[in-house]
Amino acid sequence: MHEPWYKRILKGKKDEVIRSTIISIVIAVAFSLWYFMSGKPFEMHSISPIPQPGFLPSELYSALAFVTIGAFLYYVVRLWQILKFICVDMFKNWDLYNFVKAVVWAILVLWTQFYLVPTVVDWLNASISFLFNAWLFTLYIYPPIGILVIVFGGALYSPQIWKAIRKSE
């Protein structure tokens, strides 16, 4: 059996991903330590690294509604079967059934666009902001943790740097 494409890519690029992650963490820690070593007091920051989406194409919201709430209504609640029973079997009216389906779908897409996506983005930003502030507070209280991370990252990454320098010579 063939391995999925993403596993092949991640296995092939594993070293590159690890190196870039270590570099990013070391630089972030260094800037955080520099910030606190400059004598500034600790302040809570509210960051929003994930921007609120604009008015994306309706196809995206329709697909998102389909895989979230739409799947729940279809597989668990069996809403479409209930609507078909009421509109088609009881009233013998396919037009009414199609109209009600369209209205329900429009409500789902609008709910996804104006409530679900902004709420999820707000939760993600609040979580990231909390973790960021917890990290900064940890560095503010005990800066050697940041120094330890920098030294560990440098020690972990330095053999690879020396290998690259030797290959280029």
N, C-alpha and C positions, 0 to 999 in steps of 0.2 A: 504494500500500500504506500501511496505517496504521502509525504509529510505536507501539511498545509504550508502555504507560501509564507505566512507570517512567522512560523517557527523556523523555517530555513533562513529567513532574513535576520531574525533575532539571534540565531546561533552564529551566523556568519559575521554579524556586526557586534557581537557581545563585548569584545574588548573595547571597541570604539565607544559604545554606550556607557560602559563602566568608567572609562577614562574621562569622558565629557561630564558625567555626573559628579565624579570626584572633583574635577576642576571647578565646576559650578558651586559645589558645597564649600570648598576651600575658599573661593573668592567671596561667597556670601558671608562666611564666618569672619573672614578678614575685614570686610567692610563693616560688619556688625561690631566687631571689636574696636575698629578705628572710631566708629561713631561714639561708643561709650568711653573710650580712652580720651576722647576730646573734651570730656568734662560735662557733657550734656546730661541732664537728669532723665530718668526713664519716664516715658510717656506712652500711653496706649495709642496705637495708630489704627485707624480703620482703613484697610486697603481693599481694593476691588480689582483683582487681577483679571477677573472674567467679566467683560462688559455685557451689559444687557443687550440682547439681540434686537436689531431693528425689525422692520417689517419684512421678514423673509418671505420667499415665495410660498404661496398657499400649498403647493405640492409638498413642501417639507413639513408644514404643520399637519397636513392631512396624513402624511406617512407616520408622523409621530403620534397623532391621535389613533391611527390604526393599530400600531404596535403596543400602545399602552391601554387606554380606556376602551378603545374599540375591540381589542382582543378580549378584554374582561367581559364586555357586554355580549360578545358573540359566543365565547366558549363557556362562560360561567353562568351568566344571567339568561342567555338564550333569547335576548331581546328581539332579534329579527324573526325568530320563530313565533314569538308571542304576537308581534305586529302582523305577521303573515296570517296567523290564525284569526286575529280580530278583523283585519282589513279585507283579506281575500276570502277566507273560509266563511266568516259570518256575514260580511257586507258585500261580498263578490265584487270588490272594487280594487283593481290593480293600481289605478291612478292614485287612490288614497294611500295605498301602501308605499308607492314610490315617493310620494310627497312627504309622508311622515319620515321615511328613511332619510330623505334629503334634509329635512329640518333637524333631525337628530344628529346627522353628520355635521351640519353647519354649526350646531351648538357645540359639538365636540371639538371641532377645529378652532372655533373662537375661544373656548375654554382653555384649550392647549396653548393658544397664542397669547392670550391676555392674562392667564392665571398660572398655569402649570409651569411653563418655561421661565417666566420671571421669578417665581417662587423658588424653583430649583437653583437658579443662578444666585439668588440672594442667600440661600442656604450654603451653597458652595463658597461664596465670598465670605460669609460669616465664619465658616469652618477654617478657611485659609487664613483669615485675619486673626482668629484665635490662636492657631498654631504659630503664626508669625510672632504675635505678641508674647506667647509663652516662651518661644525661643529667645526673643530679645530680653525678656525678663530673666531667663536663666543666665544669659550672658552678663546681664547687668549685676546680678547677685554674685555670680561666680565666673569671672572671665577666664580662669584657667581651663574651663571646659572648651571654650572656643579655641584656645591655644592648643589644647590636646587634639582637637579635630583637625586643625591646620597641620600640626606635626604628623599626625597619623596619615592624613591625605598625602602629604609630601613624601613620607616614607613609603607609602604604598605606590605612589606614582613615580618616584625618582628612578627605580630600576628601568622603567620603560623609557624614561627620558634619556638615560645613559645609553640604552640600546639604540635609540633613534640617532643619537649623536655619533655613536661608533659606526653605524651604517652609513651615515652621510659623509664620513671621513674617507 
